[in-house]
Amino acid sequence: MTDTFSYNLSGRVALVTGASSGIGERFARILAASGAKVVLAARRVDRLEAAVADIKARGGEAMAVAMDASSEASTVAAYDAAEAAYGTVDTVVANAGMGQSLSALRLPVEEFDKILGINLRGPFLTAREGAKRMIAAGSAEKENGRIVITSSMTAVVAELGLSAYAASKAGVAQLGRVMAHEWLKRGINVNSLCPGYIMTEINGEWFDSEGGRKQIAAFNRQRLMGEDSLDALLLFLCSDASRFVTGSNFLVDDGQAL
């Protein structure tokens, strides 16, 4: 874990969705290492429990909750569990998502609906439930509400075979801006991260293939981003330092889209 950044998140309670693997798990670890009490949420509870055990072994404070980000009832239950253990969640990282690898012509409508259900409906439910509770706890006066949504560089770049995925990520980026506008006077800042390609569990098989290696070779810098590439920006957006930053979409892609 990096010790380069000095953002102190002590006193914050963070909920991270999609925290059972990939950048979601990384986000949870980074937030805990910076002092936040972290609630790791996902469907794969066994994976969450392993991450929580490791965070605690390193001196952090964390808990696992089962959560289906596309279900309102599951989302409410996850926040209830978090609140019972740590108090009001004031820092939300809506990161749960799924990928796509079929062209629009071959994509079943059921798969299209599933992708949007997780990638767009999920962040909507996660952010909205978090905002309701922040507002009830006095975020308008405290100005301490922080919501970070994981979008993607495909929100602005037309990648082949990613019609539903890219549409969901473009939608969630705009969703964040509208929510930021709605909650301006509620003391809640909403921003989106739009990362480029990072080697994670969700895309590892592709980038280990011949086609994936060709894609990497076509990037201007001919590389994937490191797993730590979003750390500094995430911590900034979750901290008091980002008090004046809301409604922004941050493209962090190592020039892959250029």
Secondary structure, DSSP 8 states (H G I E B T S, - for coil): ---------TT-EEEEESTTSHHHHHHHHHHHHTT-EEEEEES-HHHHHHHHHHHHHTT-EEEEEE--TT-HHHHHHHHHHHHHHHS---EEEE-------S-TTT--HHHHHHHHIIIIIHHHHHHHHHHHHHHHTTHHHH--EEEEEE--GGGTS--TT-HHHHHHHHHHHHHHHHHHHHTGGGTEEEEEEEE--B--TTTHHHHTSHHHHHHHHHSTT-S-B-TTTTHHHHHHHHSGGGTT--S-EEEESTTTT-
